Amino acid sequence: MLMKVEGLTSHYGRIQALHGIDVEIAEGELVVLVGANGAGKTTLLRAISGVQPVSGGTISFEGQSIDGVSAGERVKRGISQVPEGRQMFGPMSVEDNLRLGAYTRAMKNIDEDMEAMYTMFPILKTKAKLASGNLSGGQQQMLAIARALMARPKLLLLDEPSMGLAPNLVEEIFEKIVELKKGGTTVFLVEQNAFAALKIADRGYVLETGRTILSDDAEKLLTNDQVKEAYLGL
């Protein structure tokens, strides 16, 4: 098991956002987390990456507790997040955004990894010297994923990668996620586009008001009546 979350709770002041979350992700899996707005999906990812305080429970990574471990140290250990809304360093170039993604690593092989990102997302190479704030939404999402991959993560956390994108770009982003999974990257995907996400996932969790109410193989969740009615519009 690459990551194990047990009984995780988190608060925003007096408001409890997570109520005893349990999640397991095995190495090489693509696991999706679906749920309505306000269900706690982003809070869970932020707690895993170390930027959201937790008030109870434990998170283990590669068999070791990372409770109390800083966000920067978690990146070094192999957890990298693509945040909701992409959060580019707008005035900085595409190239410099990519280099920042590797800030926890030694400088060795950085240029080699950047070329790998340009191979995965060719449009970024043509825009390498441009300010990232001038990119389209789809191009910024590609850059956000590439920036996270520059850390060479063992676990990639993806928060709403399809948000605000045209359908053809959503399809392209999801194809890249499948490509990453096939290449051996473990992915934990938070996505409101539940149907598209479950179609490419191995397993899924359904989060509702800070609680996991369902977990199963992705294929079974696609045919679950509760999921179909609430999240698939069927």
Secondary structure, DSSP 8 states (H G I E B T S, - for coil): --EEEEEEEEEETTEEEEEEEEEEE-TT-EEEEE--TTSSHHHHHHHHHTSS--SEEEEEETTEE-TT--HHHHHHHTEEEE-TT----TTSBHHHHHHHHTTTS-STTHHHHHHHHHHHSHHHHHTTTSBGGGS-HHHHHHHHHHHHHTT--SEEEEE-TTTT--HHHHHHHHHHHHHHHHTT-EEEEE-S-HHHHHHH-SEEEEEETTEEEEEEEHHHHHT-HHHHHHHS--
